[in-house]
């Protein structure tokens, strides 16, 4: 092989290694940070008091956080992105 061919091969291998390494990245946001994000959303400016985190699961790039607030018979589930900690969806109910 020529030096040019070796250089092109080396650059290709390095590029593939870098790109494939990014796919296995771990979560940036911890479970505790996901809980805090949900608590802040529901307790900020609320007259009904604190919420209780019932459960938290990590699934497909996000945390599923289930919560309840007994003071007004409210409960729900929020989905928090593991990448940036933003709430990306959710649902709640008041009985």
KAQUI-V57859 format. One record per pair of residues at least 24 apart in sequence whose C-alpha atoms are under 10 Angstrom apart, sorted by the first residue. I is the first residue (numbers start at 1). GAP is how many residues later the second one is. If there is no record, write none. Layout:
# KAQUI-V57859
I_GAP ; I_GAP
This chain:
# KAQUI-V57859
25_58 ; 26_35 ; 26_56 ; 26_57 ; 27_31 ; 27_34 ; 27_35 ; 27_54 ; 27_55 ; 27_56 ; 27_57 ; 27_58 ; 28_53 ; 28_54 ; 28_55 ; 28_56 ; 28_57 ; 29_33 ; 29_34 ; 29_51 ; 29_52 ; 29_53 ; 29_54 ; 29_55 ; 29_56 ; 29_57 ; 30_28 ; 30_33 ; 30_52 ; 30_53 ; 30_55 ; 31_25 ; 31_26 ; 31_27 ; 31_31 ; 31_32 ; 31_33 ; 31_34 ; 31_49 ; 31_51 ; 31_54 ; 32_24 ; 33_47 ; 33_49 ; 33_52 ; 34_28 ; 34_29 ; 34_30 ; 34_31 ; 34_44 ; 34_45 ; 34_46 ; 34_47 ; 34_48 ; 34_50 ; 34_51 ; 34_52 ; 34_53 ; 35_28 ; 35_29 ; 35_30 ; 35_31 ; 35_32 ; 35_43 ; 35_45 ; 35_50 ; 36_49 ; 37_28 ; 37_41 ; 37_43 ; 37_48 ; 37_49 ; 37_50 ; 38_27 ; 38_28 ; 38_29 ; 38_39 ; 38_40 ; 38_41 ; 38_42 ; 38_47 ; 38_48 ; 38_49 ; 39_26 ; 39_28 ; 41_37 ; 41_46 ; 42_25 ; 42_27 ; 43_26 ; 47_24 ; 47_25 ; 48_24 ; 48_25 ; 48_26 ; 51_24 ; 53_24 ; 58_24 ; 62_24 ; 62_25 ; 62_26 ; 63_24 ; 63_25 ; 64_25 ; 64_26 ; 65_25 ; 66_24 ; 66_25 ; 66_26 ; 67_25 ; 68_24 ; 68_25 ; 68_26 ; 69_25 ; 70_24
